[in-house]
Amino acid sequence: MSAIRRLGKSIPDDISLICFNDTFPCNEIEPPLTCIAAPAEAMGNAAAKILLNWMESGTLEDDQQIIAMPESLVERRSTASPAGTT
């Protein structure tokens, strides 16, 4: 964000900015960052379960290779529509 400002650009007027993972300080900085929020606790629980099962059995289950987690878009003031659009 500071590099964008040093270039004389403005967020979100000139450049929209989005990040992954809705953690501190995303909501506390100016402008607050738009984020993709991932369920960190659920991800940690799933990883721990896989690790414990692997330690116990020595193998990974086929259904533990890929785990989909829901994510959500948290819109804040660091993004805007492109100039000239409504």
C-alpha positions in Angstrom: 0.0 0.0 0.0 2.8 2.4 0.8 4.5 1.7 -2.6 1.2 2.5 -4.4 1.0 5.8 -2.5 4.7 6.6 -3.2 3.8 6.2 -6.9 1.2 8.9 -6.4 -1.7 6.5 -6.8 -4.8 6.1 -4.7 -6.5 3.0 -3.4 -9.2 2.3 -4.7 -9.5 5.2 -7.1 -6.5 4.2 -9.2 -5.8 0.6 -8.1 -8.1 -1.9 -6.4 -6.3 -4.1 -3.8 -7.4 -7.4 -2.4 -5.7 -10.0 -0.2 -6.1 -13.6 0.9 -7.0 -14.3 4.4 -9.0 -12.0 6.6 -6.7 -11.4 9.5 -5.5 -8.5 11.5 -4.9 -5.7 10.4 -7.0 -6.0 7.3 -10.0 -4.2 8.8 -7.8 -1.7 10.8 -5.7 -0.1 8.0 -6.8 2.7 5.7 -8.5 1.9 3.5 -9.7 -1.4 5.0 -8.6 -4.3 2.7 -11.1 -6.4 0.8 -10.2 -10.0 1.5 -10.9 -13.6 0.6 -11.7 -15.0 4.1 -10.7 -18.7 4.6 -11.8 -20.7 7.7 -8.4 -20.9 9.5 -9.7 -22.9 12.4 -11.4 -25.5 10.2 -8.3 -25.7 8.0 -6.1 -26.3 11.1 -8.5 -28.9 12.5 -8.5 -30.8 9.2 -4.7 -30.7 8.9 -4.3 -31.9 12.5 -6.7 -34.8 11.8 -4.9 -35.8 8.7 -1.5 -35.7 10.5 -2.8 -37.7 13.5 -4.3 -40.3 11.2 -1.1 -40.5 9.2 1.0 -40.9 12.3 -1.3 -43.7 13.6 -1.7 -45.6 10.3 1.3 -44.7 8.3 -0.8 -44.0 5.2 -3.0 -41.3 3.9 -6.6 -42.0 3.0 -7.6 -41.2 -0.6 -10.3 -38.8 0.6 -7.7 -36.8 2.6 -5.6 -35.8 -0.4 -7.9 -32.8 -1.3 -10.2 -31.0 1.2 -12.3 -28.2 0.0 -13.0 -25.4 2.4 -15.6 -22.7 2.0 -14.3 -19.2 1.5 -16.1 -15.8 1.3 -15.4 -12.4 -0.1 -15.3 -9.7 2.5 -15.8 -6.5 0.6 -14.2 -3.4 2.1 -13.1 0.0 0.8 -9.8 -1.1 -1.0 -11.7 -2.1 -4.2 -13.9 -0.1 -6.6 -15.5 -0.5 -10.0 -13.2 0.4 -12.9 -13.3 4.0 -13.9 -16.0 4.8 -16.4 -18.3 2.0 -15.3 -21.4 2.1 -13.2 
